[in-house]
Amino acid sequence: MNRPAALLLAALPWLAGCPIPQPLAEVSKTAGGTVTPPRIVVEAAAAGTVGTLDGVVPYDPTCTGPPPPKFTVRVAVIDDNTEEVASFRWFEDYQQTGSTANPLYVGTESLPPPTVQPLNRRPVPDLSYWPSAGISPATGTTSHLLELVVSNGFAPVTNPPATPINRAPAPGYEVQVFRWLFVPVAGAPCP
């Protein structure tokens, strides 16, 4: 037997006793600290065929139908805790004034635990979206900011509300946010 083969055979028992650490979903369930939120998969965050991964989407405000123009916003989240229910919320031109959030708050929807492989990836239902007409109160322009906020523990609606309104995590939880900025550009492709 040659010398390298003998060294390899001698090292095999040592290598067998040295397991490689693996990430576990249970780590996110430990007490003390925050519960790891679902993560938004950036490579899946696209708005129709003109969306870019950096979140800037040009649109021509003069596009008309029929059918009315809409962007299909697609996104997925990864959640290593495959047993929990995650939630998502959509906002357009979010701003907080006093005790309300303005304007478009689409509402909370749930992402139940997945039943097909891969079990840690959950698609968010597609959103058909066209930027609102008029000036955005958040930016003062005709650009519009669409936001997806994802968590496995949103704060309950209370009076006074947790801040930021409709976006705050419950104590011990976190949120993830992805934003698309829809910018009016004359002659941009219509969706």
N, C-alpha and C positions, 0 to 999 in steps of 0.2 A: 504494500500500500504506500502511495506517495505521501509526503509530509503534509501538503495542504489538506488532503482528504482526511488524514488522521487528526489534524487540528480541528477540522469541522465536526467530525464525529465526537471529539472530546468536548466541544462547546455545546452540543445539542442538549444535554441535560440542563445546563445553565439557562439556555434560551427558553426551554419549555417552562421553567419556573418563573419567568418574567413576563406577566401578562401586560398587554398594551392597554392603557386606560381608554375607556369609551365614554362618550357623553351620555348622560342618562336624563330622561324627562323628570325623574323623581327629584333631581337636584333643584329644579325650579319650585318644588313643593315644600322645601325646608323652611322652618320657622326662622325669623330674624332676617330682615331684608325684604326686598320686593319680589313679587312673583313675576317671572319672566313673561313679557307679553308676546303675543304672536308677532312675527316679523313680516313686513310687506316685502314681497318678492319684486325687486326693482325691475329685473329683466322682463317681467310680465306686465309691468305698469305701462300700458299703452292706450292711447285714445284713437281708435280707428287706424286708418292707414297713414295718417299724417302725424300721428303722435311720435314724440321722441322720448327717449329714456331719461332725458334731463328734465322732463316735465313741461317744456314750453311747446305749445300747440298753436300754430298760426291758423286763423280762420278768416274767411271773407264774410263780413256781416251782411253783405247784400245777397248771399246765397238764398235761393227760394226753392219751393217744391212745386208740384207734389212729387213724392211725399216730402214733408218738411225736412230740412236737413238736420241730422243728428249725428253726434259722435258716439261710437260705442266704446265705452271705457271698460277695459278688462284689467283685472288685477287678481293676484292670489296671495295668500298668506301661508307662512310656514309656522306651525305650532308643534313643538316637540312633546307637549303634554297632549297626547291624543285622546284623552278622556274628557277634557273640559269643553264647555261651550264658549266660543269667542263671539264678540259682537263687533259690528262696524257701523259707522255713521258717516253720511255724506254732508258736506257743507259747501255752499257757494258764497264767496265774498264774505266770509265770517268776520264779524266784528261784535264786540260785546259792549252794550250800552246799558248802564244801570243794572237791572236784574234780568235783562233779556239778551238773547243772542239774535243777531240779525244778519242777513236775511235767511236764505234757504237752509233749513235744517230738515233733511229728508226723513230722519227718524232712525231708530235703532233697529237693526236686523241681526239675527243670530246666525252663526256658522256652527252647526252641530258637529260633533266629532265625525271625521270622515269614515266611510265604509269601504272605500276602494283604495288601492295602492297608488301612489305612496301615501301612507296613513298620516304623515305629518304635513301634507300640502292640502290646503282648502281653497278652492276657487270662490271668489266673491261673485255673486250674481252680477252680470253685466249691467252697466248703467247707460241708458240712452240719454244723451245730454246735448243741449245746445245753449251757448251762453245767453244769459238774459239780455233783453234789449235795454238800452239806456246806459247811464253812467253807473259804475260800480261804487257803492258807498264806501267800500274798503280802500279802493285805490284812487278814486276820483277820475278814472278814465273808463274807456269802454273795454278795457281788459278785464277778465274775470278769473278769479282764483277758485278752483274746485279742489276740495280737500277730502281725503279719505282718512278717517281716524279709526284705529282698530285697538281693541283691548280685550282682556279676559276678565276685566273688573272695572266697569264704569261706576262713578259715584252715583248714588240715587239722586233723583230730582228732589231737592229740599227747598225750604224757604227759611232763611236766604239760601240761594243756590251755591253749590261749590263752584269755584272758578278754575279755569274758564268754563262758562256755562255750557252744559251738554257735552263737554269734552274732558272734564276732569276725571282722573282715575279714582277709584275707591282707595282708602288707606291701604298701603302695602302692595298696590298694583301700579302698573305703568301703562302708557299708551304709545302707539306708533302712528306717525302721520306721513302721508305722501301727498304732494301738491302738484297740480297741473295748472299752469298759467296759460289761459286762452287769450292770445294777442290778436287784435284785428289787423289784418294785412290785406290791402286791396289786391285782388287777383290770386289770392291763396286758393288752393284746391277746395272744392266743396266736398263734404263727406258723402 
